[in-house]
Amino acid sequence: MGAHHARVYASLTGGCVLAGVYDVDPARAATVAGQWDAHAFGSIEELLENVDVVSVASPSSLHFEHAALAIEHGRDVLIEKPVSLDVASARMLERIASLRPVAPVVQVGHIEHFNPAIRALRQLLDGHDIVAVDMQRLGPFDGRISDADVVQDLMLHDIHVLLSIAPSPLVDIKAAGRTVRSEGQIDYCVCTFTFECGLIATLSASRVTEDKIRRLSVTTRDAHVTVDSMQRTLEVSRWTSLRATSTDSAAYRQESVIERVFVPVEEPLVAQLRSFLDCVRERRAPEVPLRAGTACLETVEAVRSQIRGGGALRPLLPV
């Protein structure tokens, strides 16, 4: 992910200059830096002495350590999600940031917030009575991610989107999960969330599904909305009731009208980093502040607690 951040920073000519990168693998750092005529720093400290802003795109288990170091150096920071692997560390980051003499801009990289299809969805739902939400984030196994389970890694995206469109507080969670290919980690999870207003949301996350799916549907009182966040499409289905009168009787006919909403073509990472840099220049709060990242982690921990509270994770046994 860090390589993608470097690519986008380098492309935002006039908005910033990519000073350089750091990676624990010097050869990897040199390769990425060489692509964009930047410097490969020999340590995190050296990098932090030579930049104004930094993206933390290291493994999830190191996000707290690296973000805290950047904040202590007085840098503005974008932290890839999850902000940390536990709520206590996220709250500690909030505390560290609050103690700085000049408040840093700290943004959490919940990239779906900047997906143009999700942006269009939020605008579309404004003022509508949401009845139910169904979200699926499914994909194949990726052995590179070993320090986070499927709730922390994949479902977290949809939890953030859900909390951003829900009109009232979350009051209840029911969750179940399975291990399949990881060692003691949740690979498949299904959750039901209930909100104070009565909204019901069902989220499914999998990293053992060969087909890659990013699907979201919303039922409101007068429409059904479907979003493919990977293809960045949005459709609205509305029903109409028409009455036709004949000489013998009155007949009713129902039909659906499907509206395909225009979604702007924009890479979410470009939108995210551009928004982050605008906040840095204008010294204003980011769209996804550190507190929002912590709130998502609180929900993640509640889901994981629900699963483990039901007993030990049941592995998928061979037939």
Buried (B, 14 or more C-beta within 10 A) or exposed (E): EBBBBBBBBBBBEEEBEBBBBBBEEEEBBBBBBEBBEBBBBEEBEEBBEEBEBBBBBBBBBBBBBBBBBBBBBEBBBBBBBBBBBBBEBBBBBBEBBEEEEEEBBBBBBBBBBBBBBBBBBEEBBEEBEBBBBBBBBBBEBEEEBEEBBBBBBBBBBBBBBBBBBBBEEBEEBEBBBBBBBBEEBBBBBBBBBBBEEEBBBBBBBBBBBEEEBBBBBBBBEEBBBBBBBBEBBBBBBBEEEEEEEEEEEEEEEEEEEEEEBEBEEBBBBBBBBBBBBBBBEEEEBBBBBBBBBBBBBBBBBBBBEBBEEEEEBEBEEEE
